[in-house]
Amino acid sequence: MKLDIQHLYKALKSNTEILATELEELNYGRMFWKFDFLVDNQKINISLLQCEFEGLFVNLDHFKMESENGKYIYIPKYNPIIYNTGSKEFKEYKSPIEPQNNDFVRNYFFDNNLIILHERSVYKINLESGDIVHISFEFGSVVLKDIYLLDEKFMLKFKNLSNYDDEEKEIKL
């Protein structure tokens, strides 16, 4: 992902867009994208979307914006935000882990769930109920790489930092 140009993400099933406008250094090298959130070509100005102290994660190469049915939009901030395209409501989920050394890796929509993978944490948000499950790992223990479903079980791919081996294991979400 180029850091010196704007990036536009468009939903396929609604007229919703996220425009990453400018890379900003918050403090001590912690970077984020300032952004605009647009619905029907109108910028939405609410406090949850302010970029004064928090914006989008820097590396969004594996970012999936929209659920399969188009009902939900994921806004990849430190405290994740879900936008419901039907009700036009926003819901923020407070992150239980600090953002340092826990950058965004990728996200997936599975059925009515959003799976968010960071370098050392995993979130599963039930998009219908709003329930969240979170698993985090100690700093310096792993770097998470991917997550996938195998026979209805979540499998986690990661680098084990104690021996630097690439490993996989089942996790309960």
DOVEXDREN-349586 format. One record per residue (C-alpha): chain; residue number from 1; x, y, z. Coordinates in steps of 0.5 Angstrom, whole numbers, plus 500, padded with zeros to 3 digits. Layout:
DOVEXDREN-349586
PT   ch     i     u     v     w
PT    A   NUM     X     Y     Z
...
***
This chain:
DOVEXDREN-349586
PT   ch     i     u     v     w
PT    A     1   500   500   500
PT    A     2   503   507   498
PT    A     3   504   512   503
PT    A     4   504   518   499
PT    A     5   497   518   496
PT    A     6   490   517   498
PT    A     7   486   511   498
PT    A     8   479   510   496
PT    A     9   475   504   499
PT    A    10   468   503   496
PT    A    11   462   498   498
PT    A    12   459   494   492
PT    A    13   452   494   495
PT    A    14   451   501   498
PT    A    15   454   508   496
PT    A    16   459   508   502
PT    A    17   466   510   501
PT    A    18   472   511   506
PT    A    19   477   515   503
PT    A    20   484   515   507
PT    A    21   487   522   506
PT    A    22   493   523   509
PT    A    23   498   519   513
PT    A    24   499   522   520
PT    A    25   504   521   526
PT    A    26   500   521   532
PT    A    27   506   520   537
PT    A    28   513   517   538
PT    A    29   512   514   531
PT    A    30   505   511   532
PT    A    31   502   512   525
PT    A    32   495   512   522
PT    A    33   491   515   516
PT    A    34   486   521   517
PT    A    35   480   519   513
PT    A    36   473   521   511
PT    A    37   467   517   511
PT    A    38   462   518   506
PT    A    39   455   516   505
PT    A    40   451   518   498
PT    A    41   457   522   497
PT    A    42   456   526   503
PT    A    43   462   526   509
PT    A    44   459   524   515
PT    A    45   461   528   521
PT    A    46   460   525   528
PT    A    47   465   524   534
PT    A    48   467   517   532
PT    A    49   470   518   526
PT    A    50   474   524   528
PT    A    51   482   523   527
PT    A    52   485   528   532
PT    A    53   488   522   536
PT    A    54   486   516   532
PT    A    55   485   514   525
PT    A    56   485   508   520
PT    A    57   491   503   521
PT    A    58   497   504   516
PT    A    59   497   498   512
PT    A    60   490   496   509
PT    A    61   493   491   504
PT    A    62   488   486   506
PT    A    63   482   490   508
PT    A    64   475   488   507
PT    A    65   470   493   508
PT    A    66   464   490   507
PT    A    67   460   484   509
PT    A    68   457   479   504
PT    A    69   450   482   504
PT    A    70   452   489   504
PT    A    71   449   490   511
PT    A    72   455   492   515
PT    A    73   461   496   513
PT    A    74   468   495   518
PT    A    75   472   502   519
PT    A    76   479   499   521
PT    A    77   481   503   527
PT    A    78   484   501   533
PT    A    79   477   501   536
PT    A    80   473   498   531
PT    A    81   467   501   528
PT    A    82   461   498   525
PT    A    83   457   502   520
PT    A    84   450   499   519
PT    A    85   448   501   512
PT    A    86   440   499   513
PT    A    87   439   503   520
PT    A    88   445   508   519
PT    A    89   448   507   526
PT    A    90   455   506   528
PT    A    91   457   502   533
PT    A    92   464   502   536
PT    A    93   468   496   540
PT    A    94   473   498   545
PT    A    95   480   495   544
PT    A    96   482   491   550
PT    A    97   489   491   548
PT    A    98   494   497   547
PT    A    99   495   499   539
PT    A   100   503   499   540
PT    A   101   506   492   537
PT    A   102   499   490   535
PT    A   103   498   493   528
PT    A   104   492   491   523
PT    A   105   494   484   519
PT    A   106   487   483   515
PT    A   107   480   482   516
PT    A   108   474   477   514
PT    A   109   467   477   514
PT    A   110   464   470   516
PT    A   111   457   469   516
PT    A   112   454   474   521
PT    A   113   461   475   524
PT    A   114   467   480   523
PT    A   115   474   477   524
PT    A   116   479   482   525
PT    A   117   486   479   526
PT    A   118   492   484   529
PT    A   119   499   482   530
PT    A   120   498   479   537
PT    A   121   490   479   537
PT    A   122   484   476   534
PT    A   123   477   479   535
PT    A   124   470   476   533
PT    A   125   464   481   532
PT    A   126   457   478   531
PT    A   127   454   483   527
PT    A   128   447   481   529
PT    A   129   448   481   536
PT    A   130   454   486   537
PT    A   131   457   481   542
PT    A   132   465   480   541
PT    A   133   470   475   543
PT    A   134   477   477   544
PT    A   135   484   473   544
PT    A   136   490   477   545
PT    A   137   497   474   546
PT    A   138   503   477   550
PT    A   139   508   482   547
PT    A   140   514   478   544
PT    A   141   511   471   544
PT    A   142   507   471   537
PT    A   143   506   475   530
PT    A   144   499   473   527
PT    A   145   499   472   520
PT    A   146   492   469   518
PT    A   147   486   466   520
PT    A   148   482   461   516
PT    A   149   476   456   517
PT    A   150   477   448   517
PT    A   151   471   444   518
PT    A   152   468   449   522
PT    A   153   474   451   526
PT    A   154   478   457   526
PT    A   155   485   456   525
PT    A   156   491   461   526
PT    A   157   497   462   522
PT    A   158   503   465   526
PT    A   159   510   466   527
PT    A   160   512   463   534
PT    A   161   517   468   536
PT    A   162   521   463   541
PT    A   163   523   459   536
PT    A   164   521   463   529
PT    A   165   518   457   526
PT    A   166   511   458   522
PT    A   167   506   455   526
PT    A   168   498   453   526
PT    A   169   493   452   531
PT    A   170   486   452   533
PT    A   171   483   457   537
PT    A   172   476   458   540
PT    A   173   472   464   538
***
